[in-house]
Amino acid sequence: MLIICMIYAMQADAMDVNEGRLRILGETAKSHQVAGLITTIRSDLRVLAETKEVQYDKLLLDAPCSGIGVLSKRADLRWNCKLEDMEELKNLQDDTCSIDSEENQGRAEAFLLRHPEFLVDPVDRLVPSRFVTPQSVFLSNPVKHSLDEPFAARLVRAL
Ligand SMILES: C[S@@+](CC[C@H](N)C(=O)[O-])C[C@H]1O[C@@H](n2cnc3c(N)ncnc32)[C@H](O)[C@@H]1O
C-alpha cells in the first residue's frame, strides 16, 4: 500500500512521508486483523537512507512515478527516491504505476549497472507468461489487461 514495506520475520515496517496514507494503512490493517504485524513510520526515505541505522532483508518500493499507467485515476508527478539508496538490501521489488519504460525498465537497468551484485529474480514462476518480458520482469498493459500496477522488477543480491 505504501511506498515501502520493509519485512523482517513476520513483521513489516511501512514508511511514508504522508501521514494520511499511513493512517489509511493502519485502518486497513486493523480491518484485516493484521495491525499487530505492521508498524507505520512517518519519515522521509532519503533521511533513512542517509542514516542507515536500520537494515532490512526485503523491501517493496512503490516509489512516486508519473502515474501515466493510471491516468484515469490520478497523476503523481514526483520522483523522490533513488534506488541506489537501497544498496544494503538483499531483496528489492520495484513497482510503478507507470507505462513509461524510462521509469520502469530504465530504472531497474540503471540500478543493475551500478550494482552488479544484484540480479533480476525472474517473475515467470509468479505471473502468467503474457506479463513476463524478455528481461524476466513483470509488465502489463493497462488498457489491454485492466491492471493498475503495470511494472514490477524483483532484484536480488547475488553475492
Ligand atoms: C506511488 S505512491 C504509493 C502509494 C501507495 N502504494 C498507496 O497505495 O497508497 C508513492 C508514495 O511515496 C510517498 N513518498 C514520496 N516521497 C517520499 C519520501 N522521500 N519518503 C517517503 N515516502 C515518500 C508519497 O507520499 C506516496 O504515498
The ligand as a Gaussian input file, in Angstrom:
#p B3LYP/6-31G(d) Opt

LIG

0 1
 C        3.193000       5.655000      -5.719000
 S        2.733000       6.291000      -4.148000
 C        2.489000       4.854000      -3.213000
 C        1.058000       4.704000      -2.992000
 C        0.712000       3.539000      -2.125000
 N        1.132000       2.307000      -2.782000
 C       -0.765000       3.535000      -1.856000
 O       -1.474000       2.753000      -2.479000
 O       -1.211000       4.371000      -1.060000
 C        4.233000       6.914000      -3.553000
 C        4.218000       7.285000      -2.071000
 O        5.536000       7.715000      -1.764000
 C        5.443000       8.686000      -0.752000
 N        6.724000       9.393000      -0.767000
 C        7.170000      10.273000      -1.696000
 N        8.414000      10.665000      -1.432000
 C        8.771000      10.033000      -0.288000
 C        9.955000      10.040000       0.516000
 N       11.009000      10.774000       0.173000
 N        9.978000       9.262000       1.619000
 C        8.925000       8.514000       1.977000
 N        7.766000       8.469000       1.261000
 C        7.699000       9.220000       0.139000
 C        4.234000       9.501000      -1.124000
 O        3.692000      10.168000      -0.002000
 C        3.301000       8.437000      -1.665000
 O        2.405000       7.976000      -0.677000

